[in-house]
Amino acid sequence: MSENTKSANCNIALFRAAVLGIAFTGYSMSFSAWAQSSEMTFFITSAGPGKGGDLGGLEGADAHCSTLAAASGSKLSNWKAYLSVNAMVDRSGDQAKVIPGVNARNRIGTGPWSNAKGVLIANDVEELHSATNLINLKTGLDENGNAVNGRADKPNRHDIITGSTPQGQYSTAGGDTTCIGWTSSGKGSAIVGHHDRAGLSEDRHMVSWNSAHGSAGCAAEDLPKTGGDGLFYCFYEAE
């Protein structure tokens, strides 16, 4: 074999190695991106704090999300509870003062969100609040990747507290719908959704994941009366 032929063969081998290296690097990057996108960024709490609708306000609810996520092994820390808070009018002073409400949809970041099994729930806020989001009995998992009891199970735990309208906003219909800003374990009521998309009928509100009906009260013993257990949704807000 001539020196020229040997040199040509060597160059071809080096070229092939370079191509394979680039391909492998691309594969590794794609796999890394896939792994990152499938990390848990959404879950239903396996349990509430234990005081009915009193979650310690939004701050307490967020902390509960973070505590459960950490216990499950998640390294993410900026968790937000999917909860709205009603606007209020403070009439204690000489002039009435409006205390702005809080919309759940504005608290949770931009997405995308996946459950503990890596299943995509929604790509963004708009998709989350559309008919194409994938929250249901099979995908609405808790932080440990376990299914949450639905309407057909005993006990029924499908009432997920949100205090929200179908579009993820606080209600303006009048009356308390957020257990007095998630500080009451007695008076008030909370709007709940059905994570299993099942209810007393097939009416759109009964199969809503975030706005099905009001709870029977805010006490821990009131929530199970309509199929709840003080559970709520947690979303990771990317920093």
C-alpha positions as CSV (number, residue, x, y, z in Angstrom):
1,M,0.0,0.0,0.0
2,S,1.4,3.4,-1.0
3,E,2.0,6.2,1.5
4,N,-0.6,8.3,-0.3
5,T,-3.2,5.5,0.1
6,K,-2.4,5.1,3.8
7,S,-2.7,8.8,4.3
8,A,-6.1,8.9,2.5
9,N,-7.4,6.0,4.5
10,C,-6.2,7.7,7.7
11,N,-8.0,10.9,6.8
12,I,-11.2,8.9,6.0
13,A,-11.0,7.2,9.4
14,L,-10.5,10.5,11.2
15,F,-13.5,12.0,9.3
16,R,-15.8,9.2,10.3
17,A,-14.7,9.4,13.9
18,A,-15.4,13.1,13.9
19,V,-18.9,12.5,12.4
20,L,-19.6,9.9,15.0
21,G,-18.4,12.2,17.7
22,I,-20.7,15.0,16.6
23,A,-23.6,12.6,16.3
24,F,-23.0,11.2,19.7
25,T,-22.7,14.7,21.2
26,G,-26.0,15.6,19.6
27,Y,-27.6,12.5,20.9
28,S,-26.3,13.2,24.4
29,M,-27.6,16.8,24.3
30,S,-31.0,15.6,23.1
31,F,-31.2,13.0,25.8
32,S,-30.1,15.6,28.4
33,A,-32.8,18.0,27.2
34,W,-35.4,15.2,27.3
35,A,-34.4,14.2,30.8
36,Q,-34.6,17.8,32.0
37,S,-38.1,18.3,30.4
38,S,-39.4,15.1,32.0
39,E,-38.4,16.1,35.6
40,M,-41.4,16.5,37.9
41,T,-42.7,20.0,37.7
42,F,-46.4,19.3,38.6
43,F,-48.1,17.2,41.3
44,I,-51.2,16.9,43.4
45,T,-50.4,17.0,47.1
46,S,-50.6,13.5,48.7
47,A,-52.1,15.2,51.8
48,G,-53.0,18.7,52.9
49,P,-51.6,20.5,56.0
50,G,-54.4,18.9,58.0
51,K,-56.4,22.0,58.9
52,G,-59.0,21.9,56.1
53,G,-59.1,25.1,54.1
54,D,-56.5,26.8,56.4
55,L,-53.3,26.4,54.5
56,G,-51.5,29.2,56.2
57,G,-52.4,31.5,53.3
58,L,-50.6,31.3,49.9
59,E,-47.2,31.4,51.6
60,G,-48.1,28.4,53.7
61,A,-49.5,26.5,50.7
62,D,-46.4,27.2,48.7
63,A,-44.2,25.9,51.6
64,H,-46.3,22.8,51.8
65,C,-45.7,22.1,48.1
66,S,-41.9,22.6,48.6
67,T,-41.9,20.3,51.7
68,L,-43.6,17.5,49.8
69,A,-41.5,17.9,46.7
70,A,-38.3,17.8,48.8
71,A,-39.4,14.7,50.7
72,S,-40.1,12.9,47.3
73,G,-36.5,13.6,46.2
74,S,-37.0,16.6,44.0
75,K,-34.1,19.1,43.8
76,L,-36.4,21.9,42.6
77,S,-37.4,24.5,45.2
78,N,-39.6,27.2,43.7
79,W,-42.9,25.5,44.0
80,K,-46.2,27.4,43.8
81,A,-49.7,26.2,44.9
82,Y,-52.3,26.6,42.2
83,L,-54.7,28.8,44.3
84,S,-56.5,32.0,43.7
85,V,-57.5,34.6,46.4
86,N,-60.6,36.7,46.2
87,A,-60.3,40.5,46.0
88,M,-61.6,42.2,49.1
89,V,-62.9,45.6,50.2
90,D,-61.5,46.9,53.4
91,R,-64.0,49.3,55.0
92,S,-62.2,49.6,58.4
93,G,-60.9,53.1,57.6
94,D,-62.5,56.4,56.6
95,Q,-62.5,55.3,52.9
96,A,-63.0,51.9,51.5
97,K,-59.9,50.3,50.2
98,V,-59.7,47.5,47.6
99,I,-57.3,44.7,48.3
100,P,-56.4,43.1,45.0
101,G,-57.2,39.5,44.3
102,V,-54.7,36.8,43.2
103,N,-55.1,34.6,40.1
104,A,-53.8,31.1,40.3
105,R,-52.7,31.2,36.7
106,N,-50.4,34.1,37.4
107,R,-48.5,32.3,40.2
108,I,-47.2,29.2,38.5
109,G,-44.7,30.4,35.9
110,T,-44.8,29.6,32.2
111,G,-44.4,25.9,31.9
112,P,-44.0,23.3,30.6
113,W,-45.1,21.0,33.4
114,S,-44.7,17.2,33.7
115,N,-45.9,14.8,36.4
116,A,-43.7,12.5,38.5
117,K,-43.7,9.9,35.7
118,G,-42.4,12.4,33.2
119,V,-45.8,12.7,31.4
120,L,-46.4,16.2,30.0
121,I,-49.4,17.9,31.5
122,A,-49.3,21.2,29.5
123,N,-46.7,23.2,27.6
124,D,-47.8,26.6,28.9
125,V,-50.5,28.5,30.8
126,E,-52.8,28.8,27.8
127,E,-52.7,25.1,27.1
128,L,-53.2,24.3,30.8
129,H,-56.5,26.2,30.7
130,S,-57.7,24.7,27.5
131,A,-59.4,21.5,26.6
132,T,-56.1,19.9,25.5
133,N,-54.4,19.8,28.9
134,L,-53.7,16.3,30.1
135,I,-54.8,16.4,33.8
136,N,-56.9,13.3,34.5
137,L,-57.2,10.3,36.8
138,K,-54.1,8.6,35.2
139,T,-51.9,11.6,35.0
140,G,-53.0,13.6,38.1
141,L,-50.4,12.0,40.3
142,D,-49.0,13.0,43.7
143,E,-45.4,13.9,44.4
144,N,-44.4,10.3,44.8
145,G,-46.0,9.2,41.5
146,N,-49.0,7.6,43.1
147,A,-52.5,7.9,41.8
148,V,-55.0,10.1,43.7
149,N,-58.4,8.5,44.4
150,G,-61.1,9.6,42.0
151,R,-64.9,9.5,42.2
152,A,-65.1,5.8,41.7
153,D,-62.7,5.1,44.6
154,K,-63.1,4.9,48.3
155,P,-62.5,7.3,49.8
156,N,-63.3,9.8,47.1
157,R,-60.6,12.5,47.0
158,H,-61.2,14.1,43.7
159,D,-62.1,17.5,45.0
160,I,-58.9,19.5,44.5
161,I,-59.1,23.0,46.1
162,T,-58.3,25.9,43.7
163,G,-60.6,28.9,44.5
164,S,-60.5,29.5,40.8
165,T,-62.7,30.0,37.7
166,P,-62.1,27.7,34.6
167,Q,-59.5,30.3,33.4
168,G,-57.6,30.2,36.6
169,Q,-58.7,33.5,38.0
170,Y,-60.4,34.4,41.3
171,S,-64.2,34.5,41.3
172,T,-66.1,37.7,41.2
173,A,-69.5,36.0,41.7
174,G,-69.7,37.2,45.3
175,G,-69.2,35.4,48.6
176,D,-66.1,33.6,49.8
177,T,-64.7,31.0,47.4
178,T,-61.1,30.7,48.9
179,C,-61.7,29.8,52.6
180,I,-61.0,33.5,53.4
181,G,-57.7,33.6,51.6
182,W,-56.8,30.0,52.7
183,T,-56.8,31.0,56.4
184,S,-60.1,29.5,57.5
185,S,-60.8,26.0,58.9
186,G,-64.4,26.8,59.6
187,K,-66.3,29.5,57.9
188,G,-66.4,30.0,54.1
189,S,-66.2,27.8,51.1
190,A,-63.7,26.9,48.4
191,I,-64.1,26.3,44.7
192,V,-62.7,22.9,43.8
193,G,-61.9,21.0,40.6
194,H,-62.1,17.3,39.7
195,H,-58.7,15.9,38.7
196,D,-60.4,12.8,37.4
197,R,-62.8,14.8,35.2
198,A,-65.8,13.0,36.7
199,G,-68.8,14.4,38.5
200,L,-72.6,14.0,39.1
201,S,-73.1,14.7,35.4
202,E,-71.2,15.4,32.2
203,D,-71.9,19.1,32.4
204,R,-68.7,21.1,31.6
205,H,-68.3,22.3,35.2
206,M,-68.6,18.8,36.7
207,V,-65.7,17.6,34.5
208,S,-63.5,20.6,35.1
209,W,-60.1,20.0,36.6
210,N,-60.1,23.4,38.4
211,S,-63.6,24.8,38.8
212,A,-66.3,22.2,39.4
213,H,-68.2,23.4,42.4
214,G,-67.9,24.9,45.9
215,S,-67.0,22.9,49.0
216,A,-69.5,22.2,51.8
217,G,-67.3,24.3,54.1
218,C,-63.7,24.9,55.1
219,A,-63.4,22.6,58.1
220,A,-61.4,19.4,57.7
221,E,-64.6,17.4,58.3
222,D,-66.5,19.5,55.7
223,L,-64.3,18.8,52.7
224,P,-65.0,15.0,52.5
225,K,-68.7,15.7,52.3
226,T,-68.4,16.5,48.5
227,G,-65.4,14.2,47.9
228,G,-62.4,16.1,49.0
229,D,-59.5,15.9,51.4
230,G,-57.9,19.3,51.3
231,L,-55.6,18.4,48.4
232,F,-54.3,21.0,45.9
233,Y,-52.2,21.3,42.8
234,C,-48.5,22.3,42.9
235,F,-46.5,23.7,40.0
236,Y,-42.8,24.5,39.7
237,E,-42.1,28.0,38.6
238,A,-38.9,28.2,36.8
239,E,-36.6,30.9,38.2
